Amino acid sequence: MKVLVIGGGAREHALCRSLSQDPAVTELHCAPGNAGIAQVATVHPVDQLDGAQVTALARELGAGLVVVGPEAPLVAGVADAVRAAGIPVFGPSGAAAQLEGSKAFAKDVMAGAGVPTARSYVCTTPAEAAEALDAFGAPYVVKDDGLAAGKGVVVTSDRDEALAHAAACERVVIEEYLDGPEVSLFAITDGSTVLPLQPAQDFKRALDGDEGPNTGGMGAYSPLPWAPEGLVEEVLATVLQPTVDELRRRGTPFSGLLYAGLALTSRGTRVIEFNARFGDPETQVVLARLRTPLAGVLHASATGTLDQLEPLRWDEGAAVTVVIASEGYPAAPRTGDPIEGLAEAEAADGTAYVLHAGTEAAEDGRVLSAGGRVLSVTATGTDLAEARERAYRSVERISLKGGQHRSDIALKAAR
Ligand code: AMP
């Protein structure tokens, strides 16, 4: 099978790494890719938001599977264009991707499917926003309705800050605050059959101790030793399957990756958000533990044959990923700095490796930072403590001027 992956972050590097290890994959391509992906796949310059360009490339390569990584091309309908050309594609239609593209749409689907989530109001004026904030009280949760790369959410006890964020967005969803730990649970679906993956937890805030601004994600780990038994089965029955069934009923079947961001509150499991694609950085740790070759699983989603797949096999051990971000991330990331120590950070036995996010290869062969999140240093081990130690050992070998990372990824869970 020839596979084309669309995207160029650490998630796509993780996808490409797994696909490159699948014996069924004869050729691996990625567009646009990055400096790390270029080591395992042939990279192609392409506007990833342009369905016609992506389809033309897939045709030219004779791709038997196209995997769309990020949310923006999905919402833009890139999977629709590829599917219309008769090429199997992993990723939902633009209409189904509205589950992530519009918080208001997601709330409506959840209401229809009877899926437990935070109570909420959709607001378009400052007066409506003020009323909704006062209805719930502090802490306030204000979400930009549209796509915001994980950064459109403000959680604060400062009413003025909440109002200011609402005013800065065209349409916001204001909702009740959910207490309790968060879990990310991914499921692969073909629109009918739903196959949950292993749960993971990510770290959204920029600084240790969950301080600082929200980011795209600063690290992740899997499994979750503290999670209640039966969590995956419960979420499959109460969240994932009803949502997939509801979208099919509405005439917008969802195939691809359904990501449920959950809060395990004192009153039960609640959905915080849905995403329509693999989450970054959780993908890095979930795929690190998946033993079943990846291409066949994604192809079964693309072709509606997930019910014929053998149960997924998992590594019993643990995985941890630590993100190295640029100076100034998330507000104003500085780019163009050389990254040193990448080779030294890789373990010869494959238990630690560096996934590239925002990087590019300079003409002189050096690797330069090219985005906010630059690297996702990933390690596996028999348990979280070992995976964590290996990941941080690798992080210490890398130097990036002004680079920042959290030092407490998986710390509590590993104890
Ligand atoms: P989202 O983009 O919806 O995942 O929100 C980003 C982050 O904001 C989440 O991972 C949570 O940490 C936080 N958050 C979102 N919604 C809520 C809520 N209703 N209650 C508490 N925290 C929330």
Boltz pocket constraint, residues with backbone or C-beta under 6 A from the ligand:
constraints:
  - pocket:
      binder: B
      contacts: [[A, 118], [A, 141], [A, 143], [A, 150], [A, 151], [A, 152], [A, 153], [A, 155], [A, 175], [A, 176], [A, 177], [A, 178], [A, 179], [A, 182], [A, 204], [A, 214], [A, 261], [A, 272], [A, 273]]
      max_distance: 6.0
